[in-house]
Amino acid sequence: MFNQWMFSQCESGLFGNKWLLGDSAYPLKPYLLTPLLNPETQGQILYNEAHIRTRNCIERCFGVWKRRFPVVALTLRLSLLRAHTVIIATAVLHNICRSKCLVDVPPEMEIPDAEAMPVANNANDVNNIMERGILIAEYFNK
């Protein structure tokens, strides 16, 4: 789930010209790139392929991390500082396990997928679509 703090930071433009990748369940935003539902041009197809390959790689990493430490997949009912500490600690422990080639332990419970953020239709949708189109034209139509 896209946390409210991160959402407000992105909405305020704090991170500048940087992008997050989301699947098609998320709304297209200036900072959140989503795949095109019906790519038509070669540039759009290449954009979707790059987007999907990148996002899938990260999702697989998160999946392995969540299976090793199910607490990461749950809603942490902690202060932001403590949640930050848990996330960093489990990431460090996960990297140690990987460096030592330790096998994953089967999870004690299955964690359901988090619900996607609802899609909002507003006046900025057209601008966001145009900006994604410019990105595709500049980087994928060559």
Backbone as numpy.savetxt, mean C-alpha at the origin, in Angstrom:
# Nx Ny Nz CAx CAy CAz Cx Cy Cz
-5.38 -1.41 6.66 -6.24 -0.24 6.66 -5.34 0.99 6.66
-5.74 1.98 5.92 -4.97 3.23 5.80 -5.23 4.05 7.05
-4.26 4.19 7.88 -4.44 4.84 9.17 -4.71 6.33 9.03
-5.52 6.85 9.93 -6.00 8.24 9.85 -4.85 9.24 9.91
-3.84 8.96 10.70 -2.69 9.87 10.79 -2.00 9.97 9.45
-1.73 8.82 8.83 -1.06 8.81 7.52 -1.94 9.50 6.48
-3.24 9.24 6.55 -4.18 9.87 5.62 -4.09 11.39 5.71
-4.12 11.93 6.93 -4.09 13.39 7.08 -2.75 13.96 6.64
-1.65 13.24 6.86 -0.34 13.69 6.41 -0.27 13.73 4.88
-0.80 12.71 4.25 -0.82 12.67 2.78 -1.73 13.76 2.22
-2.91 13.91 2.82 -3.85 14.93 2.35 -3.26 16.34 2.45
-2.42 16.57 3.47 -1.83 17.90 3.64 -0.66 18.14 2.70
-0.21 17.09 1.99 0.90 17.24 1.06 2.26 17.20 1.73
2.33 16.69 2.96 3.57 16.66 3.72 4.71 15.94 2.99
4.38 14.90 2.24 5.43 14.09 1.61 5.81 14.56 0.21
5.20 15.64 -0.25 5.58 16.21 -1.55 5.24 15.30 -2.71
6.16 15.21 -3.64 5.95 14.47 -4.88 6.33 13.00 -4.72
5.64 12.33 -3.82 5.86 10.91 -3.57 4.51 10.21 -3.66
4.51 8.92 -4.00 3.25 8.21 -4.19 3.19 6.93 -3.37
1.99 6.62 -2.95 1.66 5.31 -2.39 0.95 4.55 -3.50
1.00 3.23 -3.44 0.28 2.41 -4.41 -0.88 1.72 -3.71
-2.04 1.74 -4.34 -3.21 1.07 -3.79 -3.89 0.26 -4.86
-4.70 -0.70 -4.44 -5.45 -1.47 -5.43 -6.68 -0.68 -5.86
-7.47 -1.27 -6.73 -8.60 -0.53 -7.31 -9.72 -0.26 -6.31
-9.66 -0.81 -5.12 -10.67 -0.52 -4.10 -10.45 0.86 -3.48
-9.25 1.41 -3.64 -8.94 2.72 -3.07 -9.25 3.82 -4.07
-9.54 5.02 -3.57 -9.77 6.15 -4.47 -8.45 6.66 -5.03
-8.46 7.11 -6.26 -7.29 7.74 -6.85 -7.10 9.11 -6.21
-5.91 9.36 -5.69 -5.58 10.64 -5.05 -4.25 11.11 -5.63
-3.89 12.39 -5.42 -2.61 12.87 -5.93 -1.42 12.07 -5.36
-1.56 11.53 -4.16 -0.49 10.78 -3.50 -0.73 9.27 -3.52
-1.86 8.82 -4.05 -2.22 7.40 -4.03 -2.57 6.95 -5.45
-1.66 6.21 -6.07 -1.87 5.74 -7.43 -2.59 4.40 -7.41
-3.59 4.27 -8.26 -4.35 3.03 -8.39 -4.24 2.54 -9.83
-4.47 1.26 -10.07 -4.40 0.77 -11.45 -5.59 1.27 -12.27
-5.41 1.31 -13.58 -6.50 1.65 -14.48 -7.38 0.42 -14.64
-8.68 0.60 -14.62 -9.59 -0.55 -14.74 -9.61 -1.12 -16.15
-9.53 -0.26 -17.17 -9.55 -0.71 -18.56 -8.46 -0.01 -19.35
-7.21 -0.46 -19.20 -6.12 0.20 -19.93 -6.31 0.01 -21.44
-6.06 1.08 -22.18 -6.26 1.03 -23.63 -4.96 1.20 -24.41
-4.10 2.13 -23.98 -2.87 2.39 -24.72 -1.75 1.51 -24.18
-0.66 1.43 -24.95 0.50 0.66 -24.50 1.07 1.26 -23.21
1.09 2.60 -23.12 1.57 3.25 -21.90 0.73 2.89 -20.70
-0.60 2.85 -20.86 -1.49 2.49 -19.76 -1.28 1.03 -19.35
-1.07 0.17 -20.32 -0.82 -1.24 -20.03 0.50 -1.39 -19.26
1.54 -0.68 -19.71 2.83 -0.73 -19.01 2.72 -0.16 -17.60
1.96 0.93 -17.44 1.74 1.51 -16.12 1.08 0.47 -15.20
0.02 -0.17 -15.68 -0.68 -1.17 -14.86 0.25 -2.32 -14.49
1.04 -2.79 -15.45 1.96 -3.89 -15.17 2.98 -3.51 -14.11
3.56 -2.30 -14.23 4.54 -1.84 -13.25 3.88 -1.65 -11.88
2.70 -1.09 -11.89 1.96 -0.85 -10.64 1.65 -2.18 -9.95
1.11 -3.11 -10.68 0.70 -4.39 -10.10 1.91 -5.19 -9.62
2.99 -5.23 -10.42 4.19 -5.97 -10.00 4.78 -5.38 -8.72
4.84 -4.05 -8.65 5.39 -3.40 -7.46 4.51 -3.64 -6.25
3.21 -3.44 -6.41 2.29 -3.60 -5.28 2.26 -5.06 -4.82
2.27 -6.01 -5.75 2.22 -7.42 -5.36 3.47 -7.84 -4.58
4.61 -7.30 -4.96 5.85 -7.62 -4.24 5.74 -7.17 -2.78
5.25 -5.97 -2.57 5.09 -5.43 -1.22 4.02 -6.22 -0.45
2.92 -6.56 -1.12 1.85 -7.33 -0.46 2.34 -8.71 -0.03
3.19 -9.34 -0.84 3.75 -10.64 -0.45 4.64 -10.48 0.78
5.45 -9.42 0.80 6.30 -9.17 1.98 5.45 -8.97 3.23
4.40 -8.15 3.11 3.53 -7.93 4.25 2.85 -9.23 4.67
2.47 -10.07 3.72 1.82 -11.34 4.04 2.74 -12.24 4.87
4.00 -12.34 4.45 4.98 -13.15 5.20 5.18 -12.58 6.60
5.31 -11.27 6.69 5.50 -10.59 7.97 4.30 -10.80 8.90
3.09 -10.70 8.35 1.87 -10.88 9.16 1.70 -12.32 9.61
2.13 -13.29 8.78 2.04 -14.69 9.21 3.02 -14.97 10.34
4.19 -14.35 10.27 5.20 -14.56 11.32 4.79 -13.86 12.61
4.21 -12.66 12.50 3.79 -11.87 13.65 2.34 -11.42 13.46
1.37 -12.28 13.82 -0.04 -11.93 13.60 -0.48 -10.63 14.25
0.22 -10.18 15.28 -0.16 -8.92 15.93 -0.12 -7.77 14.93
0.72 -7.85 13.91 0.83 -6.78 12.91 -0.44 -6.72 12.05
-1.12 -7.86 11.90 -2.32 -7.89 11.07 -3.57 -7.43 11.82
-3.48 -7.35 13.12 -4.63 -6.96 13.93 -4.66 -5.45 14.14
-5.78 -4.95 14.55 -5.87 -3.54 14.93 -5.15 -3.38 16.25
-4.08 -2.59 16.23 -3.31 -2.37 17.46 -4.02 -1.32 18.30
-4.42 -1.71 19.47 -5.10 -0.78 20.38 -4.06 -0.20 21.34
-3.14 0.50 20.72 -2.02 1.09 21.44 -1.88 2.55 21.03
-1.14 3.29 21.82 -0.83 4.66 21.41 0.00 4.58 20.13
0.04 5.66 19.40 0.80 5.70 18.16 2.27 5.36 18.41
2.83 5.88 19.49 4.23 5.61 19.81 4.46 4.13 20.09
3.57 3.50 20.85 3.73 2.08 21.15 3.48 1.21 19.91
2.51 1.59 19.10 2.26 0.85 17.85 3.49 0.94 16.95
4.08 2.12 16.87 5.30 2.34 16.09 6.40 1.40 16.58
6.55 1.29 17.90 7.57 0.42 18.50 7.32 -1.04 18.16
6.06 -1.48 18.22 5.72 -2.87 17.89 6.04 -3.16 16.42
5.69 -2.24 15.55 5.94 -2.44 14.12 7.43 -2.52 13.84
8.20 -1.62 14.40 9.66 -1.65 14.18 10.27 -2.91 14.78
9.86 -3.28 15.99 10.41 -4.47 16.65 10.12 -5.73 15.84
8.88 -5.87 15.36 8.55 -7.07 14.58 9.27 -7.05 13.23
9.47 -5.88 12.65 10.21 -5.80 11.39 11.67 -6.21 11.59
12.28 -5.74 12.68 13.67 -6.11 12.98 13.76 -7.61 13.24
12.86 -8.14 14.05 12.85 -9.59 14.33 12.62 -10.40 13.06
11.73 -9.92 12.21 11.47 -10.60 10.93 12.74 -10.64 10.08
13.45 -9.51 10.01 14.68 -9.47 9.23 15.76 -10.37 9.81
15.82 -10.47 11.14 16.77 -11.39 11.77 16.41 -12.83 11.40
15.13 -13.18 11.49 14.69 -14.53 11.12 15.06 -14.85 9.67
14.87 -13.89 8.78 15.22 -14.10 7.37 16.72 -14.26 7.19
17.50 -13.45 7.89 18.96 -13.54 7.74 19.50 -14.86 8.29
18.79 -15.45 9.26 19.20 -16.73 9.86 18.51 -17.91 9.17
17.74 -17.62 8.11 17.01 -18.65 7.35 16.09 -19.49 8.23
15.46 -18.86 9.21 14.52 -19.56 10.08 13.20 -19.77 9.33
12.64 -20.95 9.45 11.39 -21.24 8.76 10.23 -20.59 9.50
9.19 -20.28 8.73 8.00 -19.69 9.33 7.27 -20.71 10.17
6.75 -20.26 11.27 5.90 -21.09 12.13 4.48 -20.91 11.65
3.70 -22.02 11.52 2.31 -21.83 11.08 1.56 -20.95 12.07
0.70 -20.08 11.57 -0.03 -19.19 12.47 -0.99 -19.96 13.35
-1.21 -19.44 14.55 -2.15 -20.06 15.47 -3.59 -19.75 15.08
-3.76 -18.67 14.32 -5.10 -18.29 13.89 -5.00 -17.61 12.54
-6.09 -17.64 11.79 -6.14 -16.97 10.51 -6.60 -15.54 10.73
-5.93 -14.60 10.08 -6.28 -13.19 10.19 -7.08 -12.81 8.95
-8.31 -12.29 9.12 -9.08 -11.89 7.94 -8.46 -10.67 7.28
-8.67 -10.54 5.96 -8.18 -9.37 5.24 -8.87 -8.13 5.76
-8.11 -7.05 5.87 -8.69 -5.77 6.30 -9.58 -5.23 5.19
-10.64 -4.56 5.59 -11.53 -3.97 4.60 -10.85 -2.80 3.93
-11.09 -2.65 2.63 -10.50 -1.54 1.89 -11.24 -0.25 2.22
-10.52 0.83 2.06 -11.11 2.15 2.28 -12.21 2.37 1.24
-13.36 2.89 1.63 -14.43 3.12 0.66 -14.04 4.15 -0.38
-14.53 3.95 -1.60 -14.24 4.88 -2.68 -15.15 6.10 -2.56
-14.56 7.27 -2.61 -15.33 8.51 -2.52 -15.32 9.20 -3.88
-16.47 9.63 -4.35 -16.56 10.38 -5.59 -16.69 11.85 -5.24
-15.76 12.66 -5.76 -15.83 14.09 -5.50 -15.27 14.86 -6.69
-15.24 16.17 -6.57 -14.82 17.04 -7.67 -13.35 16.85 -8.03
-12.54 16.34 -7.11 -11.11 16.17 -7.40 -10.82 14.93 -8.23
-11.81 14.04 -8.40 -11.57 12.82 -9.15 -11.04 13.10 -10.55
-11.59 14.08 -11.23 -11.16 14.39 -12.59 -9.71 14.85 -12.59
-9.33 15.72 -11.65 -7.94 16.17 -11.55 -7.00 15.00 -11.29
-7.40 14.11 -10.40 -6.55 12.97 -10.07 -6.37 12.06 -11.29
-7.43 11.85 -12.04 -7.35 11.03 -13.25 -6.43 11.70 -14.27
-6.53 13.02 -14.41 -5.66 13.75 -15.34 -4.20 13.66 -14.91
-3.94 13.80 -13.62 -2.56 13.71 -13.14 -1.98 12.32 -13.35
-2.77 11.29 -13.13 -2.29 9.93 -13.40 -2.01 9.78 -14.89
-2.86 10.36 -15.73 -2.65 10.32 -17.18 -1.35 11.00 -17.59
-1.02 12.13 -16.94 0.24 12.82 -17.22 1.42 11.94 -16.81
1.32 11.31 -15.64 2.37 10.40 -15.18 2.59 9.28 -16.19
1.50 8.69 -16.67 1.60 7.61 -17.65 2.25 8.12 -18.93
1.81 9.29 -19.40 2.36 9.86 -20.63 3.85 10.14 -20.50
4.29 10.65 -19.36 5.69 11.01 -19.17 6.59 9.82 -18.97
6.13 8.78 -18.31 7.01 7.68 -17.94 6.74 6.35 -18.64
5.55 6.15 -19.18 5.22 4.85 -19.73 4.93 4.85 -21.22
4.81 6.00 -21.85 4.51 6.06 -23.27 5.76 6.18 -24.13
6.91 5.96 -23.57 8.16 6.12 -24.33 8.64 4.82 -24.89
